[in-house]
Amino acid sequence: DTGVSQDPRHKITKRGQNVTFRCDPISEHNRLYWYRQTLGQGPEFLTYFQNEAQLEKSRLLSDRFSAERPKGSFSTLEIQRTEQGDSAMYLCASSRVTSGANVLTFGAGSRLTVL
Amino acid sequence: TQLLEQSPQFLSIQEGENLTVYCNSSSVFSSLQWYRQEPGEGPVLLVTVVTGGEVKKLKRLTFQFGDARKDSSLHITAAQPGDTGLYLCAGTGTYKYIFGTGTRLKVLA
């Protein structure tokens, strides 16, 4: 298993364009999370899936943001009509609930720069 | 809204010094985790603490969970340049992780 993969690692786009990020979690993990992180700050929760069901969305996730996880496997995060304030690192993490604590494994992130 | 405040926000020390990072909240968490993140990478888990008052040691790092499970500390003994990075605490309830504001540590050789 290669861990959590995110693609692309970097994306530079012009304001108003749409962007899509992909996350491939660890195969046996049923939970998948998206976080957003700005420079030097802690990650902010965006949304969470258990299998294919999106169970919670943060109020940070405006109508321009949408996330999917078809068939409970990979996930995509789309941002429509990007704004400069969307510039950030978008982190994906997955986990599998065991008898112990729910441990997150993060991908390396997708860095978005909106010009 | 659950918040986790970390202090200090920035720390620059000489190799060999000791340091402590604090993570405080007004909320109770069922568990708390500490991560380290290097530039351009995702956070990497260091430790999970579950029981109030629990102390865990990982080589030169000592982690403590407060008795009331609202706060935690990370103590590094004899810091080395390889310890440089962004240290994050994260509290969890049933499924969602709330991350702290982060402590950026720089250890100078």
Interface residues (C-beta under 8 A of the other chain):
Chain A: V4 R31 Y33 Y35 G40 Q41 G42 P43 E44 F45 Y48 Q50 L55 E56 L91 A93 G100 A101 N102 V103 L104 T105 F106 G107 A108 G109 R111
Chain B: L4 Q6 S31 Q33 G40 E41 G42 P43 V44 L45 T48 V50 L86 L88 A90 T92 Y95 K96 Y97 I98 F99 G100 T101 G102 R104
